[in-house]
Amino acid sequence: MAKKLKVGFIGIGGIAQGCHVPGWQALDYCEIVAAADVNPKTLKAGGEKAGIPEARLYTDYKKMLSEVDLDIIDVCTPNCIHKQPTIDAFAKGCHVIVEKPMTTSVADAKKMIAASEQAGKLLMIAQSMRFGDDALAMKRWVDEGLVGDIYWGRASYLRPRGVPAWGAFIVKELSAGGPCYDLAVHILDLCLYLMGHPEPVAVSAAMYLEISNKPSLMKHDPKKYTVPEELAVGFIRFANGATLSLETSWAINSAAPNNGIMLAGTRGGIRNNPPTLTREEAGLLVDSTVQVNPDRGIASHSEEIRQFAEAVKNGGPSPVPGAQALMTQRILDGLYKSAQQGKEVKV
Ligand SMILES: NC(=O)c1ccc[n+]([C@@H]2O[C@H](COP(=O)([O-])OP(=O)(O)OC[C@H]3O[C@@H](n4cnc5c(N)ncnc54)[C@H](O)[C@@H]3O)[C@@H](O)[C@H]2O)c1
């Protein structure tokens, strides 16, 4: 049998244990052989879940990289700790899959891409929403020409009360931002992917923090809430004339909203919740909706891992390359800059 691809984790907490470990374990040509995590308790639990021998568990990822021969590094650390482990893993000749958001600045994203190119190894950003059944259906409609040219879209991911009470999500020095980095990054990536990655040129945004830093029914500690926003609204202009409205929140005084993306094209429109194509047929405006796997949240992570492993095995290309995530990062940087300056900014 051919040699298995050896996988090591940097950060083996929530998303790693819940979604990435099962994703790798489902592939008979991959094996998880090592992990690093600064939290010894998490490291032990993650190691047990992944079946890693104790001798291959590290609290210092650099030690793991120097002692273990690895083909793939899976980076599942908080947002602000994505860049350096990725660059260090490339320096050791590994392929890297890194959780979303890619990182927290355009400058860092460029350094990660440069490290990947210098090493000649694949970089994938784990934009899991692309790999769900609904994304598959919408992409097929776009690729078959049923949507035409997409000229406008709306992307909503609003939680009325949903500030994460676990992990590092609300801590600025570890996560940099709130729902923009946690939620908007998913719907932005999905919209750009379906729109064919048009060049973003300008962004206008406003951000609010009114509820999450005060006592409420939510479980997080409001005193620890240091990320700048709980609600962000934005408007993005692309070089081809297309535009996208964006709204995202962890907390807002509103009824549970109808979340999802909606893209309008010259021949038809698509939305994802449930996946629906709207177009003229026989003189009528008709909605065609497809059935999706109700378990798609989990399936999408496994599919993302499977597609990366296949790309590594077959010599590429990366299913979510750094260059595409860099576009998303330019928009995210633009959202924060515009909200700070109170005016539209170039990206
Ligand atoms: N795709 C998705 O749907 C999805 C869902 C949840 C989280 N995420 C992303 O995954 C990342 C991790 O989130 P999580 O929920 O698993 O958080 P988590 O806090 O549960 O896990 C992160 C782990 O990284 C470890 N860590 C921190 N610094 C480290 C370092 N220098 N070296 C090694 N380990 C280190 C922590 O101890 C922790 O165990 C975030 O970037 C988040 O945005 C993605």
The ligand as a Gaussian input file, in Angstrom:
#p B3LYP/6-31G(d) Opt

LIG

0 1
 N      -15.288000      26.722000       9.864000
 C      -16.051000      26.860000      10.923000
 O      -17.272000      26.691000      10.851000
 C      -15.420000      27.215000      12.245000
 C      -16.108000      26.966000      13.440000
 C      -15.476000      27.264000      14.650000
 C      -14.207000      27.821000      14.640000
 N      -13.567000      28.080000      13.458000
 C      -12.227000      28.706000      13.450000
 O      -11.288000      27.795000      13.998000
 C      -10.301000      28.482000      14.785000
 C      -10.275000      27.864000      16.185000
 O      -11.554000      27.979000      16.765000
 P      -12.053000      26.944000      17.882000
 O      -13.519000      27.175000      18.034000
 O      -11.573000      25.582000      17.589000
 O      -11.301000      27.549000      19.152000
 P      -10.772000      26.776000      20.445000
 O      -10.402000      27.831000      21.416000
 O      -11.735000      25.729000      20.854000
 O       -9.452000      26.050000      19.919000
 C       -8.277000      26.733000      19.600000
 C       -7.114000      25.982000      20.211000
 O       -5.894000      26.590000      19.814000
 C       -5.001000      26.471000      20.926000
 N       -3.888000      27.414000      20.786000
 C       -3.863000      28.748000      21.038000
 N       -2.637000      29.240000      20.786000
 C       -1.875000      28.214000      20.363000
 C       -0.520000      28.091000      19.930000
 N        0.307000      29.149000      19.883000
 N       -0.054000      26.859000      19.579000
 C       -0.876000      25.776000      19.622000
 N       -2.163000      25.844000      20.029000
 C       -2.660000      27.044000      20.370000
 C       -5.888000      26.744000      22.139000
 O       -5.310000      26.267000      23.344000
 C       -7.154000      25.998000      21.757000
 O       -7.184000      24.683000      22.250000
 C      -10.707000      29.960000      14.760000
 O       -9.926000      30.644000      13.817000
 C      -12.169000      29.950000      14.323000
 O      -12.525000      31.082000      13.568000
 C      -14.151000      27.760000      12.278000

